[in-house]
């Protein structure tokens, strides 16, 4: 269940201020250890500790591969890559690594987690509006 709230923008941008938008309100964050415990509970012969070790090694290996300039595709999850955002330069010679403004970690969904697949399965539930500035939620509506 994807929970969302309505909020009214108070942005100074013309055409945005005063309009109402929807924003996903995520629940608790699950740690790697919590994920391992969840996976271990699915009739696997592997313990939470073994799964935690494998996942930890996977994260470290993905980092190593990304830093080598490659992408990593985990079927039915995502394709991971590194991206850069740079300032524009007037000539090719002026376009150097000094123009890089930021680096991003990209994860594009794939397979069973692709947007096309998920969109048919997602169920939504509206929560009460909340104050965007403090990001505090009031109580739930409905069920």
CNS distance restraints for C-alpha pairs under 8 A (distance, minus, plus):
assign (resid   1 and name CA) (resid 122 and name CA) 6.75 0.50 0.50
assign (resid   1 and name CA) (resid 123 and name CA) 5.19 0.50 0.50
assign (resid   1 and name CA) (resid 124 and name CA) 5.71 0.50 0.50
assign (resid   1 and name CA) (resid 125 and name CA) 6.72 0.50 0.50
assign (resid   2 and name CA) (resid  24 and name CA) 6.99 0.50 0.50
assign (resid   2 and name CA) (resid  25 and name CA) 7.71 0.50 0.50
assign (resid   2 and name CA) (resid  26 and name CA) 7.56 0.50 0.50
assign (resid   2 and name CA) (resid 122 and name CA) 6.90 0.50 0.50
assign (resid   2 and name CA) (resid 123 and name CA) 6.09 0.50 0.50
assign (resid   2 and name CA) (resid 124 and name CA) 4.84 0.50 0.50
assign (resid   2 and name CA) (resid 125 and name CA) 6.20 0.50 0.50
assign (resid   3 and name CA) (resid  24 and name CA) 5.86 0.50 0.50
assign (resid   3 and name CA) (resid  25 and name CA) 5.46 0.50 0.50
assign (resid   3 and name CA) (resid  26 and name CA) 6.79 0.50 0.50
assign (resid   3 and name CA) (resid 124 and name CA) 5.80 0.50 0.50
assign (resid   3 and name CA) (resid 125 and name CA) 4.81 0.50 0.50
assign (resid   3 and name CA) (resid 126 and name CA) 5.82 0.50 0.50
assign (resid   3 and name CA) (resid 127 and name CA) 6.47 0.50 0.50
assign (resid   4 and name CA) (resid  22 and name CA) 6.42 0.50 0.50
assign (resid   4 and name CA) (resid  23 and name CA) 5.37 0.50 0.50
assign (resid   4 and name CA) (resid  24 and name CA) 4.22 0.50 0.50
assign (resid   4 and name CA) (resid  25 and name CA) 5.00 0.50 0.50
assign (resid   4 and name CA) (resid 124 and name CA) 7.25 0.50 0.50
assign (resid   4 and name CA) (resid 125 and name CA) 6.33 0.50 0.50
assign (resid   4 and name CA) (resid 126 and name CA) 5.14 0.50 0.50
assign (resid   4 and name CA) (resid 127 and name CA) 5.79 0.50 0.50
assign (resid   5 and name CA) (resid  22 and name CA) 5.63 0.50 0.50
assign (resid   5 and name CA) (resid  23 and name CA) 5.48 0.50 0.50
assign (resid   5 and name CA) (resid  24 and name CA) 6.50 0.50 0.50
assign (resid   5 and name CA) (resid  25 and name CA) 6.58 0.50 0.50
assign (resid   5 and name CA) (resid 126 and name CA) 5.80 0.50 0.50
assign (resid   5 and name CA) (resid 127 and name CA) 5.13 0.50 0.50
assign (resid   5 and name CA) (resid 128 and name CA) 6.04 0.50 0.50
assign (resid   5 and name CA) (resid 129 and name CA) 5.20 0.50 0.50
assign (resid   5 and name CA) (resid 130 and name CA) 7.06 0.50 0.50
assign (resid   6 and name CA) (resid  20 and name CA) 6.58 0.50 0.50
assign (resid   6 and name CA) (resid  21 and name CA) 5.61 0.50 0.50
assign (resid   6 and name CA) (resid  22 and name CA) 4.62 0.50 0.50
assign (resid   6 and name CA) (resid  23 and name CA) 6.48 0.50 0.50
assign (resid   6 and name CA) (resid 126 and name CA) 7.94 0.50 0.50
assign (resid   6 and name CA) (resid 127 and name CA) 7.90 0.50 0.50
assign (resid   6 and name CA) (resid 128 and name CA) 7.37 0.50 0.50
assign (resid   6 and name CA) (resid 129 and name CA) 5.17 0.50 0.50
assign (resid   6 and name CA) (resid 130 and name CA) 7.60 0.50 0.50
assign (resid   7 and name CA) (resid  20 and name CA) 5.53 0.50 0.50
assign (resid   7 and name CA) (resid  21 and name CA) 5.48 0.50 0.50
assign (resid   7 and name CA) (resid  22 and name CA) 6.36 0.50 0.50
assign (resid   7 and name CA) (resid  23 and name CA) 7.49 0.50 0.50
assign (resid   7 and name CA) (resid 129 and name CA) 5.93 0.50 0.50
assign (resid   7 and name CA) (resid 130 and name CA) 6.79 0.50 0.50
assign (resid   7 and name CA) (resid 131 and name CA) 7.56 0.50 0.50
assign (resid   7 and name CA) (resid 132 and name CA) 7.03 0.50 0.50
assign (resid   8 and name CA) (resid  17 and name CA) 7.80 0.50 0.50
assign (resid   8 and name CA) (resid  18 and name CA) 5.74 0.50 0.50
assign (resid   8 and name CA) (resid  19 and name CA) 5.59 0.50 0.50
assign (resid   8 and name CA) (resid  20 and name CA) 4.38 0.50 0.50
assign (resid   8 and name CA) (resid  21 and name CA) 6.33 0.50 0.50
assign (resid   9 and name CA) (resid  16 and name CA) 6.61 0.50 0.50
assign (resid   9 and name CA) (resid  17 and name CA) 5.19 0.50 0.50
assign (resid   9 and name CA) (resid  18 and name CA) 5.20 0.50 0.50
assign (resid   9 and name CA) (resid  19 and name CA) 5.68 0.50 0.50
assign (resid   9 and name CA) (resid  20 and name CA) 6.29 0.50 0.50
assign (resid   9 and name CA) (resid  21 and name CA) 7.36 0.50 0.50
assign (resid  10 and name CA) (resid  16 and name CA) 7.82 0.50 0.50
assign (resid  10 and name CA) (resid  17 and name CA) 4.96 0.50 0.50
assign (resid  10 and name CA) (resid  18 and name CA) 5.93 0.50 0.50
assign (resid  11 and name CA) (resid  16 and name CA) 6.39 0.50 0.50
assign (resid  11 and name CA) (resid  17 and name CA) 4.92 0.50 0.50
assign (resid  11 and name CA) (resid  18 and name CA) 7.83 0.50 0.50
assign (resid  12 and name CA) (resid  16 and name CA) 7.56 0.50 0.50
assign (resid  12 and name CA) (resid  17 and name CA) 6.11 0.50 0.50
assign (resid  13 and name CA) (resid  17 and name CA) 6.27 0.50 0.50
assign (resid  15 and name CA) (resid  19 and name CA) 7.91 0.50 0.50
assign (resid  30 and name CA) (resid  34 and name CA) 5.71 0.50 0.50
assign (resid  30 and name CA) (resid  35 and name CA) 6.40 0.50 0.50
assign (resid  31 and name CA) (resid  35 and name CA) 6.14 0.50 0.50
assign (resid  32 and name CA) (resid  36 and name CA) 6.18 0.50 0.50
assign (resid  32 and name CA) (resid  52 and name CA) 6.83 0.50 0.50
assign (resid  32 and name CA) (resid  55 and name CA) 7.48 0.50 0.50
assign (resid  32 and name CA) (resid  56 and name CA) 7.90 0.50 0.50
assign (resid  33 and name CA) (resid  37 and name CA) 6.26 0.50 0.50
assign (resid  33 and name CA) (resid  48 and name CA) 7.54 0.50 0.50
assign (resid  33 and name CA) (resid  52 and name CA) 5.94 0.50 0.50
assign (resid  34 and name CA) (resid  38 and name CA) 6.16 0.50 0.50
assign (resid  35 and name CA) (resid  39 and name CA) 6.11 0.50 0.50
assign (resid  36 and name CA) (resid  40 and name CA) 6.05 0.50 0.50
assign (resid  36 and name CA) (resid  48 and name CA) 5.17 0.50 0.50
assign (resid  36 and name CA) (resid  49 and name CA) 7.52 0.50 0.50
assign (resid  36 and name CA) (resid  51 and name CA) 5.40 0.50 0.50
assign (resid  36 and name CA) (resid  52 and name CA) 5.34 0.50 0.50
assign (resid  36 and name CA) (resid  55 and name CA) 7.83 0.50 0.50
assign (resid  37 and name CA) (resid  41 and name CA) 6.32 0.50 0.50
assign (resid  37 and name CA) (resid  47 and name CA) 7.88 0.50 0.50
assign (resid  37 and name CA) (resid  48 and name CA) 4.91 0.50 0.50
assign (resid  38 and name CA) (resid  42 and name CA) 7.01 0.50 0.50
assign (resid  39 and name CA) (resid  44 and name CA) 7.54 0.50 0.50
assign (resid  39 and name CA) (resid  48 and name CA) 7.57 0.50 0.50
assign (resid  39 and name CA) (resid  51 and name CA) 7.72 0.50 0.50
assign (resid  40 and name CA) (resid  44 and name CA) 5.68 0.50 0.50
assign (resid  40 and name CA) (resid  45 and name CA) 7.64 0.50 0.50
assign (resid  40 and name CA) (resid  46 and name CA) 6.20 0.50 0.50
assign (resid  40 and name CA) (resid  47 and name CA) 5.70 0.50 0.50
assign (resid  40 and name CA) (resid  48 and name CA) 5.40 0.50 0.50
assign (resid  40 and name CA) (resid  51 and name CA) 7.30 0.50 0.50
assign (resid  46 and name CA) (resid  50 and name CA) 6.03 0.50 0.50
assign (resid  46 and name CA) (resid  51 and name CA) 6.49 0.50 0.50
assign (resid  47 and name CA) (resid  51 and name CA) 6.24 0.50 0.50
assign (resid  48 and name CA) (resid  52 and name CA) 5.99 0.50 0.50
assign (resid  49 and name CA) (resid  53 and name CA) 6.20 0.50 0.50
assign (resid  50 and name CA) (resid  54 and name CA) 6.31 0.50 0.50
assign (resid  51 and name CA) (resid  55 and name CA) 6.10 0.50 0.50
assign (resid  52 and name CA) (resid  56 and name CA) 5.98 0.50 0.50
assign (resid  53 and name CA) (resid  57 and name CA) 6.13 0.50 0.50
assign (resid  54 and name CA) (resid  58 and name CA) 6.08 0.50 0.50
assign (resid  55 and name CA) (resid  59 and name CA) 6.24 0.50 0.50
assign (resid  56 and name CA) (resid  60 and name CA) 6.40 0.50 0.50
assign (resid  57 and name CA) (resid  61 and name CA) 6.07 0.50 0.50
assign (resid  58 and name CA) (resid  62 and name CA) 6.06 0.50 0.50
assign (resid  59 and name CA) (resid  63 and name CA) 6.30 0.50 0.50
assign (resid  60 and name CA) (resid  64 and name CA) 6.32 0.50 0.50
assign (resid  61 and name CA) (resid  65 and name CA) 6.17 0.50 0.50
assign (resid  62 and name CA) (resid  66 and name CA) 6.06 0.50 0.50
assign (resid  62 and name CA) (resid  72 and name CA) 6.81 0.50 0.50
assign (resid  63 and name CA) (resid  67 and name CA) 6.12 0.50 0.50
assign (resid  64 and name CA) (resid  68 and name CA) 6.42 0.50 0.50
assign (resid  65 and name CA) (resid  69 and name CA) 6.84 0.50 0.50
assign (resid  65 and name CA) (resid  70 and name CA) 5.81 0.50 0.50
assign (resid  65 and name CA) (resid  71 and name CA) 7.15 0.50 0.50
assign (resid  65 and name CA) (resid  72 and name CA) 7.39 0.50 0.50
assign (resid  66 and name CA) (resid  70 and name CA) 5.15 0.50 0.50
assign (resid  66 and name CA) (resid  71 and name CA) 5.93 0.50 0.50
assign (resid  66 and name CA) (resid  72 and name CA) 7.33 0.50 0.50
assign (resid  66 and name CA) (resid  80 and name CA) 7.79 0.50 0.50
assign (resid  66 and name CA) (resid  81 and name CA) 6.21 0.50 0.50
assign (resid  66 and name CA) (resid  82 and name CA) 6.51 0.50 0.50
assign (resid  67 and name CA) (resid  82 and name CA) 8.00 0.50 0.50
assign (resid  69 and name CA) (resid  82 and name CA) 7.63 0.50 0.50
assign (resid  70 and name CA) (resid  81 and name CA) 7.09 0.50 0.50
assign (resid  71 and name CA) (resid  79 and name CA) 6.78 0.50 0.50
assign (resid  71 and name CA) (resid  80 and name CA) 5.61 0.50 0.50
assign (resid  71 and name CA) (resid  81 and name CA) 4.86 0.50 0.50
assign (resid  71 and name CA) (resid  82 and name CA) 7.76 0.50 0.50
assign (resid  72 and name CA) (resid  79 and name CA) 5.55 0.50 0.50
assign (resid  72 and name CA) (resid  80 and name CA) 5.11 0.50 0.50
assign (resid  72 and name CA) (resid  81 and name CA) 6.79 0.50 0.50
assign (resid  73 and name CA) (resid  77 and name CA) 7.83 0.50 0.50
assign (resid  73 and name CA) (resid  78 and name CA) 5.93 0.50 0.50
assign (resid  73 and name CA) (resid  79 and name CA) 4.19 0.50 0.50
assign (resid  73 and name CA) (resid  80 and name CA) 6.29 0.50 0.50
assign (resid  74 and name CA) (resid  78 and name CA) 5.54 0.50 0.50
assign (resid  74 and name CA) (resid  79 and name CA) 6.27 0.50 0.50
assign (resid  75 and name CA) (resid 110 and name CA) 6.64 0.50 0.50
assign (resid  75 and name CA) (resid 111 and name CA) 6.31 0.50 0.50
assign (resid  76 and name CA) (resid 109 and name CA) 7.56 0.50 0.50
assign (resid  76 and name CA) (resid 110 and name CA) 5.23 0.50 0.50
assign (resid  76 and name CA) (resid 111 and name CA) 4.07 0.50 0.50
assign (resid  76 and name CA) (resid 112 and name CA) 4.64 0.50 0.50
assign (resid  76 and name CA) (resid 113 and name CA) 5.58 0.50 0.50
assign (resid  76 and name CA) (resid 114 and name CA) 7.55 0.50 0.50
assign (resid  77 and name CA) (resid 109 and name CA) 5.74 0.50 0.50
assign (resid  77 and name CA) (resid 110 and name CA) 5.47 0.50 0.50
assign (resid  77 and name CA) (resid 111 and name CA) 6.68 0.50 0.50
assign (resid  77 and name CA) (resid 112 and name CA) 7.00 0.50 0.50
assign (resid  77 and name CA) (resid 113 and name CA) 5.53 0.50 0.50
assign (resid  77 and name CA) (resid 114 and name CA) 7.74 0.50 0.50
assign (resid  78 and name CA) (resid 107 and name CA) 5.64 0.50 0.50
assign (resid  78 and name CA) (resid 108 and name CA) 5.09 0.50 0.50
assign (resid  78 and name CA) (resid 109 and name CA) 4.16 0.50 0.50
assign (resid  78 and name CA) (resid 110 and name CA) 4.97 0.50 0.50
assign (resid  78 and name CA) (resid 111 and name CA) 7.97 0.50 0.50
assign (resid  78 and name CA) (resid 113 and name CA) 7.55 0.50 0.50
assign (resid  79 and name CA) (resid 106 and name CA) 7.83 0.50 0.50
assign (resid  79 and name CA) (resid 107 and name CA) 5.46 0.50 0.50
assign (resid  79 and name CA) (resid 108 and name CA) 5.16 0.50 0.50
assign (resid  79 and name CA) (resid 109 and name CA) 6.48 0.50 0.50
assign (resid  79 and name CA) (resid 110 and name CA) 6.84 0.50 0.50
assign (resid  80 and name CA) (resid 105 and name CA) 7.34 0.50 0.50
assign (resid  80 and name CA) (resid 106 and name CA) 5.55 0.50 0.50
assign (resid  80 and name CA) (resid 107 and name CA) 4.56 0.50 0.50
assign (resid  80 and name CA) (resid 108 and name CA) 6.66 0.50 0.50
assign (resid  81 and name CA) (resid 105 and name CA) 6.14 0.50 0.50
assign (resid  81 and name CA) (resid 106 and name CA) 5.11 0.50 0.50
assign (resid  81 and name CA) (resid 107 and name CA) 6.61 0.50 0.50
assign (resid  82 and name CA) (resid 103 and name CA) 7.13 0.50 0.50
assign (resid  82 and name CA) (resid 104 and name CA) 5.80 0.50 0.50
assign (resid  82 and name CA) (resid 105 and name CA) 4.91 0.50 0.50
assign (resid  82 and name CA) (resid 106 and name CA) 5.85 0.50 0.50
assign (resid  83 and name CA) (resid 103 and name CA) 5.72 0.50 0.50
assign (resid  83 and name CA) (resid 104 and name CA) 4.93 0.50 0.50
assign (resid  83 and name CA) (resid 105 and name CA) 6.30 0.50 0.50
assign (resid  83 and name CA) (resid 106 and name CA) 6.68 0.50 0.50
assign (resid  84 and name CA) (resid 100 and name CA) 6.67 0.50 0.50
assign (resid  84 and name CA) (resid 101 and name CA) 7.63 0.50 0.50
assign (resid  84 and name CA) (resid 102 and name CA) 5.89 0.50 0.50
assign (resid  84 and name CA) (resid 103 and name CA) 4.48 0.50 0.50
assign (resid  84 and name CA) (resid 104 and name CA) 6.00 0.50 0.50
assign (resid  85 and name CA) (resid 100 and name CA) 5.84 0.50 0.50
assign (resid  85 and name CA) (resid 101 and name CA) 5.64 0.50 0.50
assign (resid  85 and name CA) (resid 102 and name CA) 5.28 0.50 0.50
assign (resid  85 and name CA) (resid 103 and name CA) 6.28 0.50 0.50
assign (resid  85 and name CA) (resid 104 and name CA) 7.82 0.50 0.50
assign (resid  86 and name CA) (resid  99 and name CA) 5.22 0.50 0.50
assign (resid  86 and name CA) (resid 100 and name CA) 4.08 0.50 0.50
assign (resid  86 and name CA) (resid 101 and name CA) 4.96 0.50 0.50
assign (resid  86 and name CA) (resid 102 and name CA) 6.93 0.50 0.50
assign (resid  87 and name CA) (resid  99 and name CA) 5.16 0.50 0.50
assign (resid  87 and name CA) (resid 100 and name CA) 6.38 0.50 0.50
assign (resid  87 and name CA) (resid 101 and name CA) 6.52 0.50 0.50
assign (resid  88 and name CA) (resid  95 and name CA) 7.31 0.50 0.50
assign (resid  88 and name CA) (resid  99 and name CA) 7.39 0.50 0.50
assign (resid  89 and name CA) (resid  94 and name CA) 5.63 0.50 0.50
assign (resid  89 and name CA) (resid  95 and name CA) 5.30 0.50 0.50
assign (resid  89 and name CA) (resid  99 and name CA) 7.84 0.50 0.50
assign (resid  90 and name CA) (resid  94 and name CA) 6.71 0.50 0.50
assign (resid  90 and name CA) (resid  95 and name CA) 7.80 0.50 0.50
assign (resid  91 and name CA) (resid  95 and name CA) 6.59 0.50 0.50
assign (resid  95 and name CA) (resid  99 and name CA) 6.46 0.50 0.50
assign (resid  96 and name CA) (resid 100 and name CA) 7.68 0.50 0.50
assign (resid 109 and name CA) (resid 113 and name CA) 5.65 0.50 0.50
assign (resid 109 and name CA) (resid 114 and name CA) 4.75 0.50 0.50
assign (resid 109 and name CA) (resid 115 and name CA) 6.94 0.50 0.50
assign (resid 110 and name CA) (resid 114 and name CA) 4.48 0.50 0.50
assign (resid 110 and name CA) (resid 115 and name CA) 7.98 0.50 0.50
assign (resid 111 and name CA) (resid 117 and name CA) 7.62 0.50 0.50
assign (resid 112 and name CA) (resid 117 and name CA) 5.97 0.50 0.50
assign (resid 112 and name CA) (resid 118 and name CA) 7.37 0.50 0.50
assign (resid 113 and name CA) (resid 117 and name CA) 6.32 0.50 0.50
assign (resid 113 and name CA) (resid 118 and name CA) 6.00 0.50 0.50
assign (resid 114 and name CA) (resid 118 and name CA) 6.15 0.50 0.50
assign (resid 115 and name CA) (resid 119 and name CA) 5.79 0.50 0.50
assign (resid 116 and name CA) (resid 120 and name CA) 7.20 0.50 0.50
assign (resid 117 and name CA) (resid 121 and name CA) 7.16 0.50 0.50
assign (resid 118 and name CA) (resid 122 and name CA) 6.03 0.50 0.50
assign (resid 126 and name CA) (resid 140 and name CA) 7.66 0.50 0.50
assign (resid 126 and name CA) (resid 141 and name CA) 6.63 0.50 0.50
assign (resid 127 and name CA) (resid 139 and name CA) 7.06 0.50 0.50
assign (resid 127 and name CA) (resid 140 and name CA) 4.76 0.50 0.50
assign (resid 127 and name CA) (resid 141 and name CA) 5.31 0.50 0.50
assign (resid 128 and name CA) (resid 137 and name CA) 7.26 0.50 0.50
assign (resid 128 and name CA) (resid 138 and name CA) 6.10 0.50 0.50
assign (resid 128 and name CA) (resid 139 and name CA) 6.13 0.50 0.50
assign (resid 128 and name CA) (resid 140 and name CA) 5.74 0.50 0.50
assign (resid 128 and name CA) (resid 141 and name CA) 6.02 0.50 0.50
assign (resid 129 and name CA) (resid 137 and name CA) 7.00 0.50 0.50
assign (resid 129 and name CA) (resid 138 and name CA) 7.09 0.50 0.50
assign (resid 130 and name CA) (resid 135 and name CA) 6.70 0.50 0.50
assign (resid 130 and name CA) (resid 136 and name CA) 5.90 0.50 0.50
assign (resid 130 and name CA) (resid 137 and name CA) 4.77 0.50 0.50
assign (resid 130 and name CA) (resid 138 and name CA) 6.11 0.50 0.50
assign (resid 131 and name CA) (resid 135 and name CA) 5.58 0.50 0.50
assign (resid 131 and name CA) (resid 136 and name CA) 5.96 0.50 0.50
assign (resid 131 and name CA) (resid 137 and name CA) 7.06 0.50 0.50
assign (resid 132 and name CA) (resid 136 and name CA) 7.40 0.50 0.50
